[in-house]
């Protein structure tokens, strides 16, 4: 059994964001022209999900995160990646739990405190802490380049 690894407050985590659909927008433009994820995309969709799936930037690059979609037969066209700081997640009363998978060595989940399931009521506040990466960032950032994504 793998021992959980503590994730530092200053770590950057990244999350895949699917393309917008008629059922929900994926991004929202900020006043400075950048974009963030919407609360719709920062919530769990299935009752059996215990956490919001993300990845540790120190172990998985944004490009690798999108490339993983093809493993599951999903076309990555139109998908993007957002970043969050672990510190910001914890300030919302949530936690980040490391749970690597066979496909993603950096996989982690945002969950409620003390191992509770992710509370979707936190989605809006969490979305406001996110920032969508540019196409150039997705293409060029490597795993471990977290310092380039910190404010």
N, C-alpha and C positions, 0 to 999 in steps of 0.2 A: 504494500500500500504506500503510495507516494505521500510524503509529508507536505502539507500546504506550505507554500513559500510566501513570506510576507512581501507585499508590494508597497514600495515607498510612496509617500505623498507626492513627491516631485516627478513620478513616472508619468509618461504620456500613454494613454490607451487609445486605440482606434477602433472604429466600428464601420462595417459596410452599410451603405444606404442605397436601397433599391431605387429605380427610376420612379418618378411620379406616375400615378395612375388616376383614373377617374374617381377612384375611391379614396384617394388621399395624396396630398402634396408631400414631397420628400424634403424640400429645402425651403428656407425663407431668407429673403435678402435682408441684410443688415444696413444700417444707415451709411456705412462706409463702403458699400459695394460688395463686401464679402458675404458669404452665406453660412447659415447654420442649419442643422437638422430640425425637422418639425417634431412636435410631441408625438404625432402619429408614428413616426419612424423610431422614436425612442421609447417604445413600449413593447411589452411582450404581446404576442398574438394568439398563443395557445394556452389553455388552462394548465397544461403539464410543464410549462416552462418555469423554472425556478429563478432564472436570472436573465438579464439582458446581455446577450453574447457580444463580446468585444475581443480585442487582442492587445497584448503588451507590445508597444512599438520597439522596445529594446530587443525583442525576439522575432518579430514578424514585420516585414515592410508593408506599406500600403499596397504595392503592386502584388506581393505574395498573397495578401488578404483577398484581393479581387480574383487572382488566379485560382484560388481554392474553389470558387464558384463552379468552374468547369469540371472539377472532380465530381460534383453532384449533378452534372448535366444542366447547369444554369448558364445562360448566355450573359456574360458580364457587361455587355454594351449598355450604356446608360447608368450603370451603377457608379457610385462615388464612395468616398471615405470621409468620415469626420473624425476629429480628434477631441479628446477630453483630458483634463488633468485629474489624476487620482485625488488630489487635494480638494478640487471642486466637487467631485462626487461625494467625498466623505463629509464635506461641509453641508451637504443636503441630507445628512443622516443615513447615507447609504454606505455600502462597503463594496470593495472589489476583491473577488476571490479568484485565485489562480487555479485553473483546471484544464491543463493542457489536453489536447486531443491528438489523435493520430494524424489528422490533417493539419493542425495548427499548433506548433510548439509554444506559441504565446497566448493561447486561448485563455480568456478569463471571463468572469461574469460580474455584472453589477447586480447586487442583491440588497435586500433589506438588512439592517443590522442584526447581528447574532444569528446569521444563517437563514433568516426568514426570506420567503419568496420576494421577488422584486415587486414593489408596490407601484402599479401603473399611475396612481395619483401623483407620483413624482416625475412623470414623463415631461411635463411642460417645463418645470424648473431645470431638469437635466438637459433638455433640448437647448435651453437658453445658454448653457455653459459650453455647448459644442461649437465647433468651427469646421466647415467643409474644406477639405484640402483642394488645392488647384490641381489641374491635370498635370502640370509640370512637377509639382510636389509628389504626386502619386507615381509618376514615371521615374523620378530621380532619387527619392529618399530611400535609404537602406535601413534594414533593421539596426537599431542602435543609434540612429540619427535623431533621437528624441529631443536633444538640445535645440535642434533647428525648428522645433514646433512649440517650444515654450514661449509664452509671452515675454 
